[in-house]
Structures are given as structure tokens and as C-alpha cells.
Amino acid sequence: MPPAAVLIDVEGTTTPIRFVHDVLFPYARAGLPGLLVTRTDEPDVAAALAEVFGPDKLATLLAWMDGDVKATPLKALQGILWRDGYAAGDLCGELYPDVAPCLRRWCAAGLRLCIYSSGSVEAQRQLFGHSVAGDLVPLFTGFFDTRIGAKREAQSYATIAQGLFLPGSEILFLSDIEAELDAAISAGLRTCQLVRANDATIASERHPTAEDFQAVARQFGLPTPQ
């Protein structure tokens, strides 16, 4: 039976890794110093900085970026900077060309679509709201980030399933990362790894694989774009 919901990773799944690492991350890195100087009185900035400990918050944030640490306050601040960049027209959310047509078709067929990414919910909404394919946010019924839990922990996926009021067997999780898929399947979800040639993803031997969203649709009985 086809799944009732599709839970979707972003980097390496819907969006090229290159866009995240070569466009989004440098944009946020360049904006962090000014953010910490001029905008600390903004409630969302202050709330994120309250979770950054140590005498030099900027140094801590930059070290997290250098180590690709999935720290929630860093992701929140990056999301704020990217929101500004999308609003200013400096950024446009890049997607693989197969993604938007499949998302629209799946939504029209009644599937519940959700995003789960280490990037903040704010960042997710901005990327899909200002994508090369237009505003895709209305297609989704849920956005989840590291506040729900780490992506390599089974409990995170169990919590998402509970929040969707669905058994794990009715949720298909799409990601390029084998360890995330391992965690999802441990929570009872169905899984498929996106193996994007441009991202040099190493194919898993423990999960079904697909080269794009249309291949996912064929494997799992989902509708394909007309």
C-alpha cells in the first residue's frame, strides 16, 4: 500500500548539497557578525543567543559552523539571516527539477507532506517559500527541525509519527543519509534513500534507493506528474 504521508529531508534530497554549502552557509557566515552587533534586542535573535554559552558567542557560532554542528541556536540564527536574504532577493531556494512537480502531484492526491531537516523550521519555510519553482509552503502539513530531536535518533521519528497521528508504517521517510534512514526504520517508518549523482551519495545496502522523486513514486505506488 502507498504511504499516507511522506517525510522529507532537504540537503541532498530536495536541494543540492552545493547550494547549502556554497551559497547558504557563506551568506549566513558573512551576516553573523553584524547580527550580533545590531540586532541582539530582537526577540528571536535574543532567544537563540541565550542558548549560546561562553564569553565569545560569535567565536562559538563560527566554530559550530566550521564543525558542521547541528546546534539549534546556530540553525535559528542562520534561518533569520536567510529569511532576510530571501526577502531581499539575494537568495532563491534551489531544488532538483523533479522535486516540485512530484510534491504538487502528491499533495493533490491527498498525501500529507512534511519536512524534517537539521535546518530550522524558519529556514525550511523560507527555502520552499522562495524556491525556483515558486511558493511550495502550502503543499506541506508540517515542518520539523532539531527541536523535535536529532535526526539520527529513532525517538525523533517516533515523536513525529505521534504528532501526525499515523503509525510509522504509513510514513515514508526520504533522505540521502543512511544513518538517518536507520533511525527512521527503527521507529517503524518506511524509508528510501535519494542517491543524487551530483551529490556523490553512497548508495545504502540496507534501504531502497532512488535517483529522483519520480523513481520514489514508481517504487512506492505514488502518483507521478502528468
C-alpha positions as CSV (number, residue, x, y, z in Angstrom):
1,M,0.0,0.0,0.0
2,P,1.2,3.5,-0.7
3,P,2.1,5.6,2.3
4,A,-0.3,8.2,3.7
5,A,2.5,10.7,4.4
6,V,5.9,11.5,3.1
7,L,8.5,12.9,5.5
8,I,11.3,14.6,3.5
9,D,14.9,15.7,4.2
10,V,16.2,18.8,2.5
11,E,20.0,18.9,1.9
12,G,21.0,16.2,-0.7
13,T,17.3,15.1,-1.0
14,T,15.3,18.0,-2.4
15,T,18.2,20.5,-2.7
16,P,21.8,20.1,-4.0
17,I,24.4,20.0,-1.2
18,R,26.3,22.5,-3.2
19,F,23.6,25.2,-2.7
20,V,23.6,24.7,1.0
21,H,27.4,24.7,1.5
22,D,28.4,27.1,-1.3
23,V,25.5,29.6,-1.1
24,L,23.5,29.5,2.2
25,F,26.3,28.8,4.7
26,P,28.7,31.6,3.4
27,Y,25.7,34.0,3.3
28,A,25.0,33.3,7.0
29,R,28.6,33.4,8.0
30,A,29.1,36.8,6.4
31,G,26.0,38.2,8.2
32,L,26.6,36.8,11.7
33,P,29.0,39.5,13.0
34,G,26.6,42.3,12.1
35,L,23.6,40.4,13.6
36,L,25.4,40.1,16.9
37,V,26.2,43.8,17.0
38,T,23.0,45.4,15.8
39,R,20.1,43.0,16.4
40,T,20.5,41.4,19.8
41,D,17.4,43.2,21.1
42,E,15.2,41.3,18.6
43,P,13.2,38.6,20.5
44,D,14.1,35.7,18.1
45,V,17.8,36.7,18.0
46,A,17.9,37.1,21.8
47,A,16.3,33.8,22.4
48,A,18.8,32.0,20.1
49,L,21.8,33.8,21.7
50,A,20.6,32.8,25.2
51,E,21.4,29.2,24.2
52,V,25.0,30.0,23.2
53,F,27.3,29.8,26.2
54,G,30.7,31.2,26.7
55,P,32.3,34.7,26.7
56,D,32.6,35.0,22.9
57,K,29.3,34.0,21.3
58,L,30.5,34.8,17.7
59,A,33.5,32.5,18.1
60,T,31.3,29.7,19.3
61,L,28.9,30.1,16.5
62,L,31.7,30.2,13.9
63,A,33.3,27.1,15.4
64,W,29.9,25.3,15.2
65,M,29.7,26.3,11.5
66,D,33.2,25.1,10.9
67,G,32.4,21.8,12.5
68,D,29.0,21.4,10.8
69,V,27.5,21.1,14.3
70,K,23.7,20.8,14.2
71,A,23.3,23.2,17.1
72,T,19.7,24.5,17.4
73,P,20.6,28.2,18.2
74,L,23.0,28.3,15.3
75,K,20.3,27.0,13.0
76,A,17.9,29.6,14.3
77,L,20.3,32.5,13.6
78,Q,21.1,31.1,10.2
79,G,17.4,30.9,9.5
80,I,16.9,34.6,10.4
81,L,19.7,35.7,8.1
82,W,18.4,33.6,5.2
83,R,14.9,34.9,5.8
84,D,16.3,38.4,5.2
85,G,18.3,37.2,2.2
86,Y,15.2,35.7,0.5
87,A,13.2,38.8,1.3
88,A,15.8,41.0,-0.3
89,G,16.1,38.8,-3.4
90,D,19.7,37.8,-2.6
91,L,18.7,34.2,-2.3
92,C,16.4,31.8,-4.2
93,G,15.8,28.3,-2.9
94,E,17.3,25.8,-5.3
95,L,15.5,22.4,-5.9
96,Y,16.2,19.5,-8.1
97,P,13.9,19.7,-11.1
98,D,12.0,16.5,-10.2
99,V,11.0,17.7,-6.8
100,A,8.3,20.4,-7.2
101,P,6.2,18.5,-9.8
102,C,6.1,15.4,-7.6
103,L,5.3,17.4,-4.5
104,R,2.4,19.1,-6.2
105,R,1.1,15.8,-7.6
106,W,1.4,14.0,-4.3
107,C,-0.3,16.9,-2.4
108,A,-3.1,16.9,-5.0
109,A,-3.6,13.2,-4.5
110,G,-4.1,13.7,-0.7
111,L,-0.7,12.7,0.7
112,R,0.5,14.6,3.7
113,L,3.9,16.1,3.1
114,C,6.3,17.1,5.8
115,I,9.8,18.4,6.0
116,Y,12.3,17.2,8.6
117,S,15.7,18.9,8.5
118,S,18.5,20.0,10.7
119,G,18.0,23.5,9.4
120,S,15.5,25.5,11.4
121,V,11.7,25.5,10.5
122,E,12.2,29.1,9.6
123,A,14.9,28.2,7.1
124,Q,12.8,25.4,5.7
125,R,9.8,27.7,5.1
126,Q,12.0,30.3,3.5
127,L,13.7,27.9,1.1
128,F,10.4,26.4,0.0
129,G,8.6,29.7,0.1
130,H,11.1,31.4,-2.2
131,S,12.1,28.4,-4.4
132,V,12.9,28.3,-8.0
133,A,9.5,26.6,-8.5
134,G,7.6,29.3,-6.6
135,D,6.0,29.2,-3.2
136,L,5.6,25.5,-2.2
137,V,4.9,26.0,1.5
138,P,1.1,25.5,1.1
139,L,1.9,21.9,0.0
140,F,3.2,20.9,3.4
141,T,1.3,20.0,6.5
142,G,4.3,20.0,8.9
143,F,7.8,21.3,9.3
144,F,10.2,19.7,11.9
145,D,13.7,20.6,13.0
146,T,16.2,19.6,15.7
147,R,13.8,20.8,18.4
148,I,11.9,17.6,17.8
149,G,15.2,15.7,18.3
150,A,18.3,14.7,16.5
151,K,17.9,13.2,13.0
152,R,19.9,10.1,13.8
153,E,17.8,9.1,16.8
154,A,14.8,6.8,16.5
155,Q,12.8,8.7,19.1
156,S,12.7,11.7,16.8
157,Y,10.8,9.8,14.2
158,A,8.5,8.2,16.7
159,T,7.6,11.7,18.0
160,I,6.9,12.9,14.5
161,A,4.7,9.9,13.8
162,Q,2.8,10.5,17.0
163,G,2.3,14.2,16.1
164,L,0.9,13.1,12.7
165,F,-1.4,10.6,14.4
166,L,-0.1,7.9,12.0
167,P,1.6,4.6,12.5
168,G,5.2,4.6,11.3
169,S,4.3,2.1,8.6
170,E,2.2,4.7,6.9
171,I,5.0,7.3,6.7
172,L,7.7,7.2,4.1
173,F,11.0,9.0,5.0
174,L,13.2,10.3,2.2
175,S,16.8,11.2,2.9
176,D,20.3,10.8,1.4
177,I,21.8,9.9,4.8
178,E,21.9,6.2,5.7
179,A,22.2,6.8,9.4
180,E,19.0,8.9,9.4
181,L,17.2,6.2,7.5
182,D,18.4,3.7,10.0
183,A,16.9,5.7,12.8
184,A,13.6,6.1,11.0
185,I,13.2,2.4,10.2
186,S,14.0,1.7,13.9
187,A,10.9,3.8,14.7
188,G,8.8,1.8,12.3
189,L,8.8,4.2,9.3
190,R,9.3,3.1,5.7
191,T,12.5,4.5,4.1
192,C,14.1,5.4,0.8
193,Q,17.5,6.9,0.1
194,L,17.9,9.6,-2.5
195,V,21.1,8.9,-4.4
196,R,21.7,12.0,-6.3
197,A,24.5,11.7,-8.8
198,N,25.6,15.4,-8.4
199,D,26.0,14.9,-4.7
200,A,28.1,11.7,-4.9
201,T,25.8,9.9,-2.4
202,I,27.0,6.5,-1.5
203,A,24.1,4.0,-2.0
204,S,22.9,2.2,1.0
205,E,22.6,-1.6,1.1
206,R,20.0,-1.5,3.9
207,H,17.4,0.7,2.3
208,P,15.6,1.1,-1.0
209,T,17.3,3.7,-3.2
210,A,16.1,6.1,-5.9
211,E,17.8,8.6,-8.2
212,D,15.0,11.1,-8.0
213,F,11.4,11.7,-6.8
214,Q,9.8,10.1,-9.8
215,A,11.7,6.9,-9.1
216,V,10.4,7.1,-5.5
217,A,6.9,7.4,-6.8
218,R,7.3,4.3,-9.0
219,Q,8.7,2.2,-6.2
220,F,6.1,3.1,-3.6
221,G,3.0,3.4,-5.7
222,L,2.7,7.2,-5.5
223,P,1.3,9.2,-8.4
224,T,3.6,10.8,-10.9
225,P,3.3,14.2,-12.6
226,Q,1.2,14.2,-15.7
